[in-house]
Amino acid sequence: MIRECKKHGLTEFRTEGENKFRCIKCGVEAMKRRRQRMRVEIREYKGGKCLICGYNKCIDALDFHHIDPSKKEFGFGKKSYSTSMDKLKKEADKCVLVCANCHREIHAGLIDLTGV
């Protein structure tokens, strides 16, 4: 259905419940904001810095490394931030937070996480 959005003008709307409509573009923007908030929150939950070198300048450079990959239920990709914070925390508890450089060195076998 095409309707008038205060922000986007004439655009497509979808039904959300009985007699309730929402601009699809506004919905997409709201989801992007929520995912970004969740990305920041879950990294702060894990300490907000690299466990190995202490890097904390750019939150987007911090990765989650699953200590035991066999217990991994999901990764921390774009779509995972659509889930609940409780589920994210449960999965993050199986991980260590490391910077991208240290993460690559872990996978290259240069950093040993035994005992972490």
Phi, psi and omega per residue, in radians:
M1 nan 2.369 3.115
I2 -1.699 2.242 3.122
R3 -2.474 3.100 3.138
E4 -1.658 2.144 3.043
C5 -1.810 2.403 -3.138
K6 -1.075 -0.522 -3.096
K7 -1.640 -0.704 -2.992
H8 -1.889 -0.013 -3.118
G9 1.287 -2.614 3.120
L10 -1.201 2.107 -3.104
T11 -2.740 3.035 -3.101
E12 -1.396 2.398 3.077
F13 -2.030 2.731 3.032
R14 -2.152 2.768 3.126
T15 -1.408 2.318 3.043
E16 -2.247 1.558 -3.107
G17 1.450 -3.088 -3.086
E18 -1.294 2.148 3.111
N19 1.034 0.470 3.118
K20 -2.186 2.286 -3.111
F21 -2.227 2.650 3.128
R22 -2.439 2.405 3.063
C23 -1.082 2.236 -3.117
I24 -1.098 -0.703 3.139
K25 -1.124 -0.699 3.093
C26 -1.110 -0.670 3.118
G27 -1.115 -0.736 3.118
V28 -1.118 -0.765 3.129
E29 -1.105 -0.692 3.127
A30 -1.127 -0.698 3.125
M31 -1.157 -0.682 3.101
K32 -1.081 -0.749 3.118
R33 -1.117 -0.738 3.138
R34 -1.115 -0.796 3.138
R35 -1.065 -0.709 3.127
Q36 -1.132 -0.737 3.088
R37 -1.051 -0.756 -3.131
M38 -1.129 -0.705 3.112
R39 -1.029 -0.790 -3.136
V40 -1.170 -0.842 -3.099
E41 -1.031 -0.777 -3.065
I42 -1.249 -0.549 3.071
R43 -1.239 -0.662 3.060
E44 -1.134 -0.656 3.090
Y45 -1.004 -0.616 3.140
K46 -1.588 0.178 3.046
G47 1.921 -0.281 3.041
G48 1.256 0.194 3.118
K49 -2.646 2.860 3.135
C50 -1.157 2.244 3.128
L51 -1.091 -0.499 -3.045
I52 -1.572 -0.928 -3.029
C53 -1.925 -0.152 3.106
G54 1.474 0.095 -3.133
Y55 -0.977 2.357 3.134
N56 -2.612 0.322 -3.065
K57 -1.265 -0.742 -3.071
C58 -2.226 1.995 -3.089
I59 -1.081 -0.478 3.125
D60 -1.271 -0.218 3.112
A61 -1.622 0.093 3.124
L62 -1.774 2.238 -3.078
D63 -2.008 2.752 3.004
F64 -1.728 2.222 3.084
H65 -1.984 2.088 3.118
H66 -1.259 2.139 -3.128
I67 -1.142 -0.755 3.086
D68 -2.112 1.710 -3.090
P69 -0.999 -0.415 -3.129
S70 -1.215 -0.313 3.127
K71 -1.704 0.060 -3.112
K72 -1.246 2.142 3.078
E73 -1.631 -0.629 3.081
F74 -2.772 2.806 3.093
G75 -1.638 3.039 -3.104
F76 -1.752 0.961 3.069
G77 -1.496 -3.111 -3.070
K78 -0.903 -0.826 -3.047
K79 -1.293 -0.368 -3.121
S80 -1.139 -0.383 -3.122
Y81 -1.389 0.118 3.037
S82 -1.598 -0.139 -3.116
T83 -1.513 -3.136 -3.100
S84 -1.343 2.729 3.108
M85 -1.124 -0.601 3.112
D86 -1.059 -0.759 3.118
K87 -1.177 -0.685 3.105
L88 -1.092 -0.758 3.140
K89 -1.123 -0.718 3.119
K90 -1.047 -0.732 3.125
E91 -1.270 -0.689 3.135
A92 -1.112 -0.501 3.116
D93 -1.148 -0.277 3.097
K94 -1.598 0.049 -2.999
C95 -2.187 2.910 2.903
V96 -2.010 2.601 3.111
L97 -1.669 2.119 -3.118
V98 -2.374 2.709 3.081
C99 -1.264 2.859 -3.104
A100 -1.021 -0.689 -3.140
N101 -1.131 -0.858 3.129
C102 -1.120 -0.620 3.121
H103 -1.075 -0.749 3.124
R104 -1.149 -0.655 3.129
E105 -1.210 -0.569 3.047
I106 -1.066 -0.856 -3.112
H107 -1.206 -0.426 3.088
A108 -1.445 -0.101 -3.141
G109 1.463 0.204 -3.131
L110 -1.485 -0.376 3.116
I111 -2.140 2.256 -3.134
D112 -1.792 2.182 -3.135
L113 -1.724 0.263 3.114
T114 -1.023 2.272 3.119
G115 1.594 0.007 3.134
V116 -1.469 nan nan
